[in-house]
Every structure is written in C-alpha cells, then in structure tokens.
Amino acid sequence: MKVLGICGRNVADDALERTADRIVDHLSREGRVGVIWYDATIADGTPELRDPSITPGGDVTYDLGADGDWTATGTDLSVSDALDTLAGDCAYAVVVGVESLRYPTVLVGEGDDVPQSTVATVPTPADLDLETIVEALEDAEPHETLESLVARIKRSPDADRAGAIATFTGRVRAKDSADDARTEYLEFEKYEGVADERLESLRTDLEDRDGVYAVELFHRTGVVRDGEDIVFVVVLAGHRGEAFRTVEDGINRLKDEVPLFKKEVTVDDEFWVHERA
C-alpha cells in the first residue's frame, strides 16, 4: 500500500479537506483508497467531529456502508495502527494532518520548517499537480505488514492448490545479552537500482520451485526502531515441507544477495554493521 501525507500551513479551514478530496478522487481510479484524518483536538474519548450533528456512542463507532466502506472514531488507535489496518485491502492510504510522516507528503500553504518528506508544496488545492504526486508515490517504499502480505498471497490464482502458508518476520532486538548496550534503532539503506532487482529475481527464483505457488518478500529501509518489524518472507505452497524450506532459504538468500546496508544506533554508539564485520 502506498501512503501519502497531507498537511497545511496558514490555509483556510477547508483547504486540507479539498486537497484530500482531489487526491483521493484521482487515486481511486487506480485502486481502493483509505483515508486517515488526524485531529489533535481528539482527547479523553471525546472526538471533535467535522460534522457536529454526529454524536457516536461507545469507545469506537463504525459507520458501515452496504458496499463495504466504513469510517470510525474512537481512542487508543495510532496512525501506524490505522495504516496497518488499511494495508490489507487498500492500494493507497491518505493521511491528513500529520507533519512527521515518513512517507511522501503534500504541504498546502506556506511556512517555515517544511517536513523532510515533502514532495510537493502548493499555495491552494487548485494548484495540485496530481500526476507528479502519483509519480512520487510510485517511487516511494510501500507500507506493508505481515498481514497485508499474507492477504495478498491468499489471492493467488493457485491458492486453491495450496495447503500451507509459512512466514518469517525479522525485527529489531534491543540487545543480544543482558550486558549489551540497548539498541535504539537500526537504519537501512539500499543500493539503488540493484537491491530491488535482486529482490525480485530472488522472489521469482523461489516461486519456480516445485510445489511453491507464490512468494512475497519485503524489507524496510530508513529508520526502524527497537521492537519494530524489519523484514518479511511469506510463502504459499502445496505442503508444509516446501513452505518451511522456502521461507528459510528466502531469508538466508535475501541477507546474502540483496545489497542492504545497516547502521546500528545504541545508547552508547552508532556504526555501520558491515564496517565491523
């Protein structure tokens, strides 16, 4: 799922909503779009809704449509959690009102301290260059979860022949032993133009095995913090033996063959891991 942020500086009250409407309308021609509205006024379980005539009850309220559309209000759900929920069945997600998003962001209006992830700055919603925004999205890393990859692999045309799905998830561990300095985060960089090709070549090679019907491989880049997931391998196969063997080979070969560079930042130090190997 590709993610786009929208934030504003010194603009009319409805500018972000009009911007989101134009972008969502354009993206929806290519696939299903989820929208996340972030409002810092929501606190203590009392959301300040855009439509004051709506007064939902309970901690979380879902408004469901006959075609599967839905909206929700409530507490105890982060932006990351909401993105994880959408990733399973949306091609795009639009996040409105979050300036610290690590995904491509459109800034409406003018101001200082432009977010680092900004790919377009426009005075008004009418000034949007939608094609440029779509190009920036296509070049950006998608938001994937184990659940979204499993959901995708279940849609394989060969799924009715498969009796097994095996997965591997790699995550950031805080320390190897009790005496180690705690790892705050890892930062990954990929060899542009090579890493993606190697990853796709590996996926195709694994799928060519007898009894293997589909493979998904995903490795995050950028900053990945303590406890977060880094890499996923998902295999759809006829039987568990082929599935387990392919998952193990997949993660081992990914680490050996795909050029990804890792910096480790602990509470005491920071270093590129390949320089200490």
N, C-alpha and C positions, 0 to 999 in steps of 0.2 A: 504494500500500500504506500503510495506517495503522499507526503504530508506537506501542506503549505500553510504558513502563518500569515495573519493579517493583523497589523497594529496601527495605531494612529497617533498623531501629534497635532494639537491645536486645530481640530477639524470639527465640523458640525456634528451634532449628536447622532444623526443617522448615516454618517459617512461610512462607517465600518460596515453597517448592515447593507448599504447599497453596493459597497465594494464586494462583500461576500456574495450577494445575490448575483452579480455579474460573473464572478469567477465560478461559482457553483453551477450556474446555468451552462457555462462553457464546458466545464469538466464533465458534467453529467452526460454529455454527448458521447463520451468515451467510456464511461463506466459509473458504477454506483459511488456516490459521494456522501461521506459522513461529515457533519459539522459539529464542532465543539465551541460553545460560547463560554468564555471565562469572564467572570464578573467578580471583582474583589469585594463588592458590597454583600455578597452572599456569605453569611456568617450565622453561627448559632442555630443552624437548621431553618433559618428564615430567608429564603431567596427573594431578592428584589427582581421580580419577573418583568420582562419587557412589556407584557400585556397585564396591566394591573387588575383586569377583571377575572384573571385566573387565580384561584386560591387552592392549590393542591393540599391534600391531607397526607399524613404519614411521613416517614423519613425520606422515602423515594417514591415519586409518582411517575408512571409511564403513560403517555398518551399513545395508543396504538391505532394504526390505520389498517384498513382492510387489505392494502397492498404490501403490508409489512413495514411501512415507515413508522418511526417512533421518535418521541422526544422524552426527556427525563429531567427532573430537577431533584436535588437532594444534597446530602452531605457525605463526607468520607470517600470521595472519589477524586483522585488526582487527574491532571491532564494526561499523564503517562498511562494511568489505568484506563481512561476513556479511549485513548488511542489503541491500547491492547484489545479492547472490546470491539472496536471497529475493524481492526486489521483482518479479521477472519473472513469478512464478506464485502469489504469496500475496496474499490480501486484507488480512491483518493480520500483524504481527510483534510478539512479546512479548519484551522484553529484560530479563533478570533480573540484578540485581547491579551496575548502572551508575548512579551518582548524578548524573553530569554530562550525562545525555542531554538533548538539546534538545527532545525530544518529550514529550507528556503522561506523567506519572509518578505511580504509586501508592506512597505511603510506608506501610509496615506497622510499627507500633510508635510510640514517642515519642522525641524527641530534639531537639537544637538544630540550627541551620543547615539548615532544610528546603530541599530543592532548589527552585530558582526555577520549574521546570517542573511542580511538584506540583499535581495536580488533585484528589487525594483522600488523606486521612490516616486510617488505620483502626488501632485497637488490635490486632485479630486478623483473620485471613482471614474469619471468620464475619460480620464487620461490613461487608463489602463491599456497596456499593450498585451493582450491576452496570449498571443502566440509566443511572445518572449517568455512569459511566465510559464507556459507549458513546457517550453524547451528547458528552462532551468529545473523544472520538476523532473523531467525525464533523465537529466544528468545526475540527480541527487540520489543518495542512498535511500532505499525504501525503509519503512518501519515494518519489521517482521517480528513475529513471536513464534514459539514452538507451535502454539495452537493454530496460527494462521497458515503455517507450512503444512501441518497435518491436514487441515481443512482443504488446502489446495491439492494435496496428493490424493485425497479421497475422491476428488473429482476426475481423476484419471480415467480415460476410456477403458482401461484394463482393470479397474478396481474390482469388478465382479469376479475376476480370476484370482484375486489376492486374498490370502488368509493371514497375513501378518503385516504390521507396521512397527518398525523399530526406530528408535530415536536416540540421539546423543545431544546433550546440552553441556557446553563448556561455560564456566562462569568465573568471575574474579574472586579468588580466595584472599582473605585478609592476611593470612600467614601460613607457612608450611609447618611451623612448630611454635610452641608457646613462647620461645625466646626470640623469635623473629620480629623485626620492626614491622608494624602494621602497614599493609598496602592501602593507600587511599584510592588510587585509581590506576588503570592502565590506559595508554594512548596508542592507538594503532594507525599506521599509515600504510597505504598500499602502493605498489609500483604501478602507476597509472598506465593503462593501455596493455598491461601484461597480466596483472592479477585477475581481472575479470575474465580474460580469455582462458587462463589456466583453470579457473574455477569452472567455467562452462565446459571445457574439454574434459575435466575430471568427472563432472556430472554425466556427460554423455558416455564416457567410458564405463562408469559404474552401471548405467542403465542398459548397456549392451550385454550384461551378464545374463546367463540362463536363469530364469525364474525371478528376475528383478524387473518390475514394471515401471517404476518411477522413483526418482531421487530428487530431493531438494537439499541444497547446500547454501548456507548464509553465514557470513562473518561480518560483524560490525566493524566500523572504523571510527576514528575520533576517540573521545574520552569515554571510557566505560568504568563506572565506579564500583567500589567494593560491594560484592553481593549481586551485581547485575550480570545478566547473561551476555556472552560474547559470541558464541558460535553454535549453530545447529546443523545436524545431519539427520535427515528423515528418509527412510527407505520403505517403499511399498513392494512386497514380494509375495510369491506364492506360499512360501513356508518360512518358519522362524529361522531355520538354519541359514538360508540365503540372506534373510534380513539382517541377522546379527553380524554375519561375516562382512556384509557390505557396509554396514554402519562403522564397524571397526576399521576396515580398510579406508573408508571415506575420510574419517577424521585424521588418520595417520598420514594419508597421502596429501590431504589439504595442508597440514602443518609442514610437510616436506617440500611440496611442489608449488604452492601458491605464495608469491613474494609479498608477505605482510611483515611490517617492522613494528616491534613492540617496545614502547617506553614504559618503565615501571616507576611510579612515584610513591614512595613510602613516607612515613612521618619524619624520616631522617635523611632521605637521599632521593635522587632520581637518576635514571640511567637507561640507555638503550640496551635491551637484553642481548642482542646479537654481538655487541661490543664486549660483553663479558663471557661469551660462550667459549 
